[in-house]
Amino acid sequence: MSVLPLVFTSGWASGINAYAVVLLLGLSGATGMSDQVPQALQRPDVLIAAGVLFLCEAVADKIPYVDSAWDAVHTVIRPVAGGVVAALLTGQGGSLPELAAGAVGGSTALVSHLVKAGTRAAVNTSPEPVSNIAVSTAEDLGVAGVVVLALFHPLAAAVVAGVLLAAGIALVAFCWSRIRRFLRRRRERRDRGSGTGTAVAPGGGRPPR
């Protein structure tokens, strides 16, 4: 129970940027800033891989439509990462608390990821890239701030993460019409690219055979 706030917070953050979570936690443990970080996250190879992937995400996440494609690829990666990080934080290999922590972290990461993907789909209905850059930067700063807060004040960080998650769900519900418009446009572009669109005659009917 004592590690549950940190598990929840890391799950929420992993759903937004799993690589940033692994990198921040690993560096915090490696530099001695926190003694709650498991050794598995402090390994040099893990930190290097997380750092490289974080830089890739920092670029892809700020480009319209590329960010949504990146989110689609990470629909499985982020929840799995959230579950693994949560399980490691319990420090009890193969135990029931570890399995429970993994379930909490993974499910929270999945909901957080879906909120992020839905929000980004709504943002992509605007053609300019400034909003994507602003939203992505705010997400990165939010993840960094909440994860660092969780290392020193886990309960307060969990409350902040819970409020942000609830606000994100409400925002996605409010922007649902824009998200549907984005999905329709993407489907139309895909149909045009594959040549499966149906031709329409000038009068509105199907073209003659």
Residue pairs with C-beta under 8 A, 6 or more apart in sequence:
3 36
3 89
3 90
3 101
3 154
4 101
4 104
4 158
5 150
5 154
5 155
5 157
5 158
6 36
6 89
6 150
6 151
6 154
6 157
6 158
7 86
7 89
7 90
7 101
7 104
7 105
8 104
8 105
8 108
8 158
8 161
8 162
9 146
9 147
9 150
9 154
9 157
9 158
9 160
9 161
10 21
10 25
10 82
10 85
10 86
10 89
10 105
10 147
10 150
11 82
11 83
11 85
11 86
11 104
11 105
11 106
11 107
11 108
11 109
11 112
12 108
12 109
12 112
12 146
12 161
12 162
12 164
12 165
13 20
13 21
13 112
13 143
13 146
13 147
13 161
14 21
14 78
14 79
14 81
14 82
14 85
14 105
14 109
14 112
15 78
15 79
15 82
15 108
15 109
15 110
15 111
15 112
15 113
15 114
15 115
15 116
16 78
16 112
16 113
16 116
16 139
16 142
16 143
17 54
17 57
17 61
17 139
17 140
17 143
18 74
18 77
18 78
18 81
18 82
18 85
18 109
19 50
19 51
19 53
19 54
19 57
20 54
20 57
20 140
20 143
20 144
20 147
21 81
21 82
21 85
21 143
21 147
22 41
22 46
22 50
22 81
22 85
23 47
23 50
23 51
23 54
24 143
24 144
24 147
24 148
25 34
25 37
25 41
25 85
25 147
25 151
26 37
26 41
26 42
26 43
26 46
26 47
26 50
27 33
27 47
28 34
28 37
28 148
28 151
29 35
29 36
29 37
29 38
29 39
29 41
29 42
30 37
30 42
30 47
33 151
34 151
34 152
36 89
36 151
37 89
37 151
38 88
38 89
38 91
40 46
40 88
41 85
41 88
57 70
58 136
58 140
60 66
60 67
60 69
60 70
61 67
61 70
61 132
61 136
61 139
62 129
62 132
62 133
62 136
62 137
63 129
63 132
64 123
64 124
64 127
64 129
64 132
65 124
65 186
67 120
67 124
67 132
67 136
68 117
68 120
68 121
68 124
68 182
68 186
71 113
71 116
71 117
71 120
72 117
74 113
75 113
75 117
78 109
78 110
78 112
78 113
79 106
79 107
79 109
79 110
79 113
80 106
81 109
82 105
82 106
82 108
82 109
82 110
82 112
83 102
83 103
83 105
83 106
83 109
84 102
84 105
85 105
86 101
86 102
86 104
86 105
86 106
87 98
87 99
87 101
87 102
87 105
89 101
89 105
90 97
90 98
90 101
92 98
108 165
111 165
111 169
112 165
112 168
114 172
115 165
115 168
115 169
115 171
115 172
116 139
116 168
118 172
118 175
118 179
119 135
119 168
119 171
119 172
119 175
120 132
120 135
121 178
121 179
121 182
121 183
122 171
122 172
122 175
122 178
122 179
122 182
123 131
123 132
123 135
124 132
124 182
125 178
125 179
125 181
125 182
125 185
142 164
146 157
146 160
146 161
146 164
147 157
149 156
149 157
149 160
150 157
150 158
150 161
172 179
188 197
191 197
198 206
199 206
199 207
200 206
200 207
201 207
201 208
